[in-house]
């Protein structure tokens, strides 16, 4: 526990330090010339190097599958969100992504300038439904630039196996843009939790699932999206647990695992 906590602290120091340096470089480039091939290459480097640091220092490996399910052209990628890992693990597979991020991040000097130059879409969550029109305008512009919209439908990081809490923003995007939606399941929160002071070794997995076609009724779409993401995220969590987790499993998490196993076992 103590050794892993130290390894985690070293990772955070290097990760945060590198992120700050990259943000300053990208932000400066953005102020001078906007988006460039160099800035994109630096962003790709940041994602790859962050994953390498995570593996070397904390023992978290990365596995991403199902990339063939991402259609050509414009689409929305809707991912479960349990960890910062999700952001840079999915990035290399999304073509030219336009991440939807909260307004507060876009107001950070250098970081916000860099994010805007990399097609990020700003949303002011404090405004609730009033923020939707602005988000839609930015999303339309991003699709026209050849981006794929990347959104975390629950709006914030959730603990592994926590009850789903999907917001209506994903439904509004789906109806407005009229493009397919690719659900993404993952289990990263088992290793790098939202508020955990320790990052635990293991294999964090993400899986791009078959796309949901455009044109469905809102309630039908939301039902399919939640079932796809939640059921497969649960499967990935059960897989990780069966392989053995190095992290402590408290009573609450153990009861959730037990409930999943019971639900997956057919009655005899």
Long-range contacts (C-beta under 8 A, 24 or more apart in sequence): 1-198, 4-58, 4-198, 4-199, 4-200, 4-201, 4-246, 5-197, 5-198, 7-57, 7-58, 7-59, 7-199, 8-57, 8-58, 8-197, 8-198, 8-199, 10-57, 11-53, 11-54, 11-57, 11-58, 11-199, 14-53, 14-57, 15-50, 15-53, 15-54, 18-46, 18-49, 18-50, 18-53, 19-46, 19-50, 22-46, 22-114, 23-108, 23-110, 23-111, 23-114, 24-110, 26-110, 26-113, 26-114, 26-117, 26-118, 27-109, 27-110, 27-111, 27-112, 27-113, 27-114, 28-110, 29-114, 29-117, 30-113, 30-114, 30-116, 30-117, 31-113, 34-117, 35-117, 35-118, 35-119, 39-114, 39-117, 39-118, 40-118, 43-91, 43-114, 43-118, 44-91, 44-92, 46-88, 47-88, 47-89, 47-91, 47-92, 48-92, 50-88, 51-85, 51-88, 51-89, 54-85, 54-192, 54-199, 58-192, 58-199, 58-200, 58-201, 59-200, 59-201, 59-202, 59-246, 60-85, 60-191, 60-192, 60-199, 60-200, 60-201, 60-202, 60-203, 60-204, 61-202, 61-203, 61-204, 62-89, 62-203, 62-204, 63-203, 63-204, 63-205, 63-206, 64-89, 64-90, 64-93, 64-205, 64-206, 64-207, 64-208, 65-205, 65-206, 65-207, 65-208, 66-207, 66-208, 66-209, 67-93, 67-208, 68-208, 69-182, 69-208, 69-209, 69-210, 69-211, 70-94, 70-95, 70-148, 70-182, 70-208, 70-211, 71-180, 71-182, 71-211, 73-179, 74-143, 74-146, 74-147, 74-148, 74-149, 74-177, 74-179, 75-148, 75-149, 75-179, 75-180, 75-181, 75-182, 75-211, 76-148, 76-149, 76-150, 76-151, 76-170, 76-173, 76-174, 76-177, 76-179, 76-180, 76-181, 76-182, 77-148, 77-149, 77-150, 77-151, 77-181, 77-182, 77-184, 77-208, 78-151, 78-152, 78-153, 78-170, 78-181, 78-182, 78-183, 78-184, 78-225, 78-229, 79-150, 79-151, 79-152, 79-153, 79-183, 79-184, 79-186, 79-206, 79-229, 80-152, 80-154, 80-158, 80-184, 80-185, 80-186, 80-229, 80-230, 80-233, 81-152, 81-154, 81-155, 81-156, 81-157, 81-158, 82-157, 82-158, 82-159, 82-160, 82-186, 82-187, 82-188, 82-189, 82-190, 82-192, 82-193, 82-194, 83-157, 83-188, 83-189, 83-191, 83-192, 83-193, 83-194, 83-204, 84-157, 84-192, 85-188, 85-191, 85-192, 85-204, 86-152, 86-186, 86-188, 86-206, 89-186, 89-188, 89-204, 89-206, 90-150, 90-184, 90-206, 93-208, 94-148, 94-150, 95-146, 95-147, 95-148, 96-145, 96-146, 96-147, 96-148, 97-147, 97-148, 97-149, 97-150, 98-138, 98-139, 98-142, 98-145, 98-147, 98-148, 98-149, 98-150, 99-150, 99-151, 100-135, 100-139, 100-149, 100-150, 100-151, 100-152, 100-169, 119-145, 119-147, 121-149, 123-169, 125-155, 129-168, 132-169, 132-172, 135-169, 135-172, 135-173, 136-172, 136-173, 136-176, 139-173, 139-176, 139-177, 140-176, 140-177, 143-177, 143-179, 149-173, 149-177, 153-225, 153-229, 157-189, 157-194, 158-189, 158-194, 159-189, 159-193, 159-194, 160-187, 160-189, 160-190, 160-193, 160-237, 160-253, 161-234, 161-237, 161-253, 161-256, 161-257, 161-260, 164-226, 164-229, 164-230, 166-222, 166-225, 166-226, 170-222, 170-225, 171-218, 171-221, 171-222, 174-214, 174-216, 174-218, 174-221, 175-218, 178-214, 178-215, 179-214, 180-211, 180-212, 180-213, 180-214, 181-211, 181-212, 181-214, 181-221, 181-225, 182-208, 182-209, 182-210, 182-211, 182-212, 183-208, 183-209, 183-212, 183-225, 183-228, 183-229, 183-232, 184-208, 184-209, 184-229, 185-209, 185-228, 185-229, 185-230, 185-231, 185-232, 185-233, 185-235, 185-236, 186-233, 186-236, 187-233, 187-236, 187-237, 187-239, 187-240, 190-237, 190-240, 190-241, 190-245, 190-247, 191-247, 198-247, 200-245, 200-246, 200-247, 201-246, 202-240, 202-243, 202-245, 202-246, 202-247, 203-240, 203-243, 205-236, 205-239, 205-240, 207-232, 207-236, 234-260, 238-264
